[in-house]
Amino acid sequence: MKFKVPFKIGDKVSVVNDTLEGEIVQIDAETVTICSADGFHYKFLYHELVARKEWKNMIETLEPESPVEPARKKPKSKSKKGELITEVDLHIHELIDSEKGMSNFEKLSLQLETARKTLESSLAKKHQKIIFIHGRGAGVLKKELINLLSKYPVIYHDASYSEYGQGATEVILFQNRNKN
């Protein structure tokens, strides 16, 4: 029986249950090798990857009213002592009208994509801070958010307990910082 390969060399893919993404550089009988943006090569089984175009289509299908922002509500911005602070609630019910039929992976992926787009937009607009409200829960979203933040010129810590409880992370953005 011949197995149909779901990918081809050059496809952009994301790793299931991880924020890692890259381009396929090698395909073997059981594994796929991808090259990440930082130039490292990683091997995965076929079922551990999803094509990036499918991922983007999933996001657009979930939120057709805004192809730029997957979030239903725009991040709130407020000014405090001369600095612009963006506040984003990553709770899934704040991002979409209905989560019916979505897997946990799809929910987490949408939350992380919202965080990534907000982060990149805030960096481009030279904002100083972002507050990501993620809730307490089992800590999966917070862990994945920290993993995402580690790839950007930012520092982060728990947000004000008196204002957000234990379920928020404050991100301070650096502008024009050298990556050395």
C-alpha positions in Angstrom: 0.0 0.0 0.0 1.4 3.4 -1.0 1.2 6.2 1.5 0.3 9.6 0.1 2.7 12.3 1.4 0.7 15.2 2.8 3.5 17.7 2.3 6.2 18.7 -0.2 9.6 20.3 0.2 9.2 24.0 0.6 5.8 23.9 2.3 5.5 26.2 5.4 4.3 24.2 8.4 3.5 24.7 12.1 4.1 22.1 14.8 1.0 20.8 16.5 1.0 21.7 20.2 4.0 24.0 19.8 4.6 27.5 18.5 7.5 26.3 16.3 7.0 26.8 12.5 9.3 26.4 9.6 9.8 25.3 6.0 10.1 21.6 5.0 13.6 20.8 3.8 13.5 17.0 3.7 10.9 14.3 3.6 11.6 10.7 4.6 9.4 7.6 4.9 8.4 8.4 8.5 9.7 11.8 9.2 9.7 15.4 7.9 12.6 17.7 8.6 11.8 21.4 8.9 14.1 24.5 9.1 12.9 27.0 11.6 13.3 30.8 11.2 16.4 30.6 13.4 18.0 28.1 11.0 17.7 25.0 13.2 16.5 21.7 11.7 13.9 19.6 13.5 12.5 16.2 12.6 8.8 15.4 13.2 6.3 12.7 12.3 3.8 13.6 9.7 0.9 13.9 12.2 2.9 16.4 14.3 2.7 19.0 11.6 0.0 21.1 10.0 0.4 23.0 6.7 0.7 26.8 7.4 -1.9 27.6 4.6 -4.4 25.3 6.4 -3.6 27.1 9.7 -4.2 30.6 8.1 -7.4 29.3 6.4 -8.6 28.0 9.8 -8.0 31.4 11.5 -9.8 33.3 8.6 -12.7 30.8 8.8 -13.0 31.2 12.5 -13.1 35.0 12.2 -14.1 36.1 8.7 -15.1 39.7 9.7 -11.4 40.7 10.1 -8.7 39.1 8.1 -6.0 41.2 9.8 -7.0 40.6 13.5 -8.4 37.3 14.5 -9.8 38.8 17.7 -13.4 39.8 17.7 -12.7 42.7 20.0 -9.9 45.1 19.2 -7.2 45.3 22.0 -7.9 48.1 24.4 -5.4 50.9 24.6 -5.1 53.2 27.5 -2.6 55.9 28.4 -1.1 55.8 31.9 1.6 58.4 32.9 2.4 59.1 29.3 2.9 55.5 28.1 0.6 53.6 25.8 -0.6 50.3 27.2 -2.4 47.7 25.1 -4.6 45.2 27.0 -5.6 42.0 25.3 -8.0 39.4 26.9 -6.9 36.0 25.4 -9.9 34.1 26.9 -11.3 32.2 24.0 -14.9 33.5 24.5 -13.4 37.1 24.1 -11.9 36.2 20.8 -14.7 34.4 19.0 -18.5 34.1 19.3 -18.6 30.3 19.6 -16.0 27.8 20.3 -18.3 24.9 19.4 -16.6 22.2 17.5 -13.1 23.6 18.1 -10.4 21.3 19.5 -8.1 22.5 22.4 -5.3 22.9 19.8 -7.4 25.1 17.6 -8.4 27.3 20.6 -4.8 27.6 21.8 -3.6 28.3 18.3 -6.1 31.1 17.9 -5.1 32.6 21.2 -1.4 32.5 20.3 -2.0 33.9 16.9 -3.9 36.8 18.5 -1.0 37.4 20.9 1.5 37.3 18.1 -0.3 39.7 15.9 -0.9 42.1 18.8 2.8 41.9 19.7 4.0 42.6 16.2 1.5 45.4 15.7 2.5 47.0 19.0 6.2 46.8 18.1 5.5 48.4 14.8 3.4 51.1 16.4 6.1 51.7 19.0 3.8 50.9 22.0 5.5 50.5 25.3 3.5 47.8 27.1 1.0 45.0 26.5 -1.0 43.3 29.2 -2.0 39.8 28.1 -4.9 38.5 30.2 -4.7 34.7 30.0 -6.4 33.5 33.2 -5.0 31.0 35.7 -6.3 27.6 34.4 -3.8 24.8 34.0 -1.1 27.3 32.8 -0.8 25.9 29.2 -1.7 29.3 27.6 0.7 31.2 29.9 3.5 28.7 29.2 3.0 29.0 25.4 2.7 32.8 25.6 6.0 32.9 27.5 7.6 30.7 24.8 6.3 33.1 22.1 7.5 36.2 24.0 11.0 34.8 24.3 11.4 35.2 20.5 10.8 39.0 20.6 12.7 42.0 22.0 10.7 42.2 25.2 10.8 41.5 28.9 7.8 40.2 30.7 6.6 39.4 34.2 3.3 38.8 36.1 1.0 41.8 35.8 -0.3 43.7 38.8 -2.0 41.3 41.1 -4.3 44.0 42.5 -5.5 44.9 39.0 -5.5 41.5 37.2 -5.1 38.8 39.8 -2.8 35.9 38.9 -4.0 35.6 35.4 -2.1 38.2 33.4 1.3 38.9 32.0 2.8 42.4 31.5 5.1 42.8 28.5 7.5 45.7 28.1 8.5 46.3 24.5 11.9 47.5 23.4 12.2 49.5 20.2 15.3 49.5 18.0 17.1 47.0 20.2 20.0 45.1 18.6 19.7 41.3 18.7 23.2 40.5 19.9 
